[in-house]
Amino acid sequence: MTRRVVFNQKGGVGKTTLLCNLAAIAAARGKRTLVIDLDAQCNASQYLLSSDNRQAEAGSADFFESTLSRARTGSNLADYITPSPFENLSVMAAHPDLEELRIKLEAKHKIYKLKQSLARLHDYDAIFIDTPPALNFYSQSALIAAERCLVPFDCDDFARQALYSLFDNIHEIQDDHNPDLVIDGIVVNQFQARAKLPERMLAELKAEGHPLIETRITSSIKVRESHDASIPLIHYAPSHKVTQQLIALYERLD
């Protein structure tokens, strides 16, 4: 079982889109796949469950709330998972209550609960963990629980500056909590091939020694259409160039 988190502290870099589409590709290839949504905005949950208005009876907020009660410390993480409309793909859905729970979870130091519960979960071949665009309790829990971390980047100067603190934070978590965590690398998302700035910025990052992944994901209205339909690209537009780029990225990571 592979546990991967897609993480960036900066919002707007396409983190959730990448994660959901990579998970959908894994599921389409026959892997029993789980997406864990830890973002109170619930975008991954809406993307993967809303095409047939599927409702999650329980999810990540319920799981973490159960960890606050001694009476329910034996709760099985599988109890909080909802099958998606797509074969082999399930979701532990998020809820806005995650934000309210965060302070209680931090106060009781529940940072290892996700990792411990995933260690007892044997029903999946691939797990993808979506996080908030911030280094908080949920993203730290995900980085501690994961084996691999993929960093999306959108060739913006603000995103570039954020990369330096991002890698510092990931390395600190490796040192203090999860020495087995491997950084897959930086994947360029929403890439504009004809613009000069992205190529110059990527050349500078490469010269600085950052782990850039050669596969790049370009911009397309088809991605937004996929969001609107709540259907991942592998099902919505399987032959589209962005879908093929995502497949190439998946194969590089797999």
JOVENSUL-V359817 format. One record per residue. N is the residue number from 1. SS is DSSP state (helix for helix, strand for strand, loop for the rest). OMEGA is omega in degrees with one decimal (999 if undefined). BURIAL is + if it has 9 or more other C-alpha atoms within 8 Angstrom, else -. Layout:
((N,SS,OMEGA,BURIAL) (N,SS,OMEGA,BURIAL))
This chain:
((1,loop,178.5,-) (2,strand,178.1,-) (3,strand,-176.1,+) (4,strand,172.5,+) (5,strand,172.3,+) (6,strand,-167.5,+) (7,loop,166.2,+) (8,loop,-179.8,+) (9,loop,179.1,+) (10,loop,177.0,+) (11,loop,174.7,-) (12,loop,-178.8,-) (13,loop,177.1,+) (14,loop,-176.8,+) (15,helix,-175.8,+) (16,helix,178.1,+) (17,helix,178.2,-) (18,helix,-175.8,+) (19,helix,-176.9,+) (20,helix,-178.9,+) (21,helix,174.5,+) (22,helix,177.6,+) (23,helix,-179.7,+) (24,helix,176.5,+) (25,helix,177.8,+) (26,helix,-179.6,+) (27,helix,179.6,+) (28,helix,178.4,+) (29,loop,172.9,-) (30,loop,179.1,-) (31,loop,174.0,+) (32,loop,-166.0,+) (33,strand,178.7,+) (34,strand,170.6,+) (35,strand,176.3,+) (36,strand,-177.3,+) (37,strand,179.9,+) (38,loop,-178.0,+) (39,loop,-178.2,+) (40,loop,174.9,+) (41,loop,171.9,-) (42,loop,-175.2,+) (43,helix,179.6,-) (44,helix,179.6,+) (45,helix,-179.9,+) (46,helix,-178.5,+) (47,helix,-171.4,+) (48,helix,-176.3,+) (49,helix,-167.4,+) (50,helix,-176.8,+) (51,helix,173.6,+) (52,helix,177.8,-) (53,loop,-179.9,-) (54,loop,-178.7,+) (55,loop,176.6,-) (56,loop,178.4,-) (57,loop,177.7,-) (58,loop,-177.5,+) (59,loop,-173.2,+) (60,helix,177.6,+) (61,helix,178.8,+) (62,helix,178.0,+) (63,helix,-177.9,+) (64,helix,176.1,+) (65,helix,179.4,+) (66,helix,-179.7,+) (67,helix,178.9,+) (68,loop,-177.5,+) (69,loop,179.0,-) (70,helix,-176.3,-) (71,helix,-175.3,-) (72,helix,-177.6,-) (73,loop,179.1,+) (74,loop,-177.4,-) (75,loop,179.5,-) (76,loop,-179.5,-) (77,helix,179.3,+) (78,helix,179.8,-) (79,helix,-173.7,-) (80,helix,-174.0,+) (81,loop,-180.0,+) (82,strand,174.4,+) (83,strand,176.3,-) (84,loop,175.7,+) (85,loop,-174.7,+) (86,loop,-175.2,-) (87,loop,177.2,-) (88,loop,-175.1,+) (89,strand,178.1,+) (90,strand,-174.7,+) (91,strand,163.7,+) (92,strand,-167.4,+) (93,loop,176.2,+) (94,loop,177.8,+) (95,loop,178.1,+) (96,loop,179.3,+) (97,helix,177.9,-) (98,helix,-177.3,+) (99,helix,179.3,-) (100,helix,-179.0,-) (101,helix,-169.0,+) (102,helix,-176.9,+) (103,helix,178.8,-) (104,helix,-179.1,-) (105,helix,177.5,+) (106,helix,-177.7,+) (107,helix,-179.0,-) (108,loop,174.8,-) (109,loop,-179.3,-) (110,loop,-170.3,-) (111,loop,-177.8,+) (112,loop,-173.4,+) (113,helix,-179.7,+) (114,helix,179.4,+) (115,helix,-179.2,+) (116,helix,-178.9,+) (117,helix,178.1,+) (118,helix,178.6,+) (119,helix,179.5,-) (120,loop,-177.6,-) (121,loop,-174.1,+) (122,loop,-173.9,-) (123,loop,-172.4,-) (124,loop,176.7,+) (125,loop,-176.9,+) (126,strand,177.8,+) (127,strand,178.6,+) (128,strand,-175.2,+) (129,strand,177.9,+) (130,strand,-173.1,+) (131,loop,171.6,+) (132,loop,176.3,+) (133,loop,-179.6,+) (134,loop,174.7,+) (135,loop,-179.8,+) (136,loop,-176.5,-) (137,helix,-173.6,+) (138,helix,178.3,+) (139,helix,175.7,+) (140,helix,176.7,+) (141,helix,-179.2,+) (142,helix,-179.7,+) (143,helix,176.2,+) (144,helix,-176.8,+) (145,helix,-172.4,+) (146,loop,172.2,+) (147,loop,-175.4,+) (148,strand,-179.2,+) (149,strand,175.9,+) (150,strand,-175.7,+) (151,strand,176.5,+) (152,strand,-175.1,+) (153,strand,-174.2,+) (154,loop,174.3,+) (155,loop,175.4,+) (156,loop,-176.1,-) (157,helix,176.4,-) (158,helix,178.8,-) (159,helix,178.9,+) (160,helix,179.1,+) (161,helix,-179.8,-) (162,helix,-179.5,+) (163,helix,-175.4,-) (164,helix,178.5,-) (165,helix,177.9,-) (166,helix,-179.0,+) (167,helix,174.5,-) (168,helix,-178.9,-) (169,helix,178.4,-) (170,helix,179.2,+) (171,helix,178.4,-) (172,helix,177.5,-) (173,helix,174.6,+) (174,helix,-176.7,+) (175,helix,-170.7,-) (176,helix,-169.8,-) (177,loop,-170.5,-) (178,loop,-178.0,+) (179,loop,-179.2,-) (180,loop,-179.3,-) (181,loop,180.0,+) (182,strand,176.0,-) (183,strand,177.7,-) (184,strand,-178.3,+) (185,strand,179.1,+) (186,strand,175.5,+) (187,strand,-178.8,+) (188,strand,-178.6,+) (189,strand,-179.9,+) (190,strand,-175.1,+) (191,strand,177.0,+) (192,loop,-170.3,-) (193,loop,-175.0,-) (194,loop,-178.9,-) (195,loop,-177.9,-) (196,helix,-175.6,-) (197,helix,-178.9,-) (198,helix,-179.6,+) (199,helix,178.6,+) (200,helix,-178.8,-) (201,helix,-179.8,+) (202,helix,177.5,+) (203,helix,179.5,-) (204,helix,177.9,-) (205,helix,178.5,+) (206,helix,178.6,+) (207,helix,178.2,-) (208,loop,176.6,-) (209,loop,178.6,-) (210,loop,-175.7,+) (211,loop,-179.1,-) (212,strand,173.7,+) (213,strand,-174.2,+) (214,strand,179.0,-) (215,strand,-179.4,+) (216,strand,-179.3,+) (217,strand,-175.9,+) (218,strand,178.1,+) (219,loop,176.5,+) (220,loop,175.4,-) (221,helix,-179.8,-) (222,helix,178.1,-) (223,helix,179.0,+) (224,helix,176.2,-) (225,helix,177.4,-) (226,helix,175.7,+) (227,helix,-176.1,+) (228,helix,-179.9,-) (229,helix,-174.6,-) (230,loop,179.0,+) (231,loop,178.4,+) (232,loop,-172.2,+) (233,helix,-179.3,+) (234,helix,176.6,+) (235,helix,-175.3,-) (236,helix,-178.0,-) (237,loop,-171.8,+) (238,loop,-178.2,+) (239,loop,-177.6,-) (240,loop,-175.8,-) (241,helix,-179.8,-) (242,helix,175.8,+) (243,helix,179.7,+) (244,helix,175.7,+) (245,helix,178.2,+) (246,helix,175.7,+) (247,helix,178.1,+) (248,helix,177.3,+) (249,helix,179.0,+) (250,helix,-178.8,+) (251,helix,178.0,-) (252,helix,-177.3,-) (253,helix,-171.7,-) (254,loop,999,-))
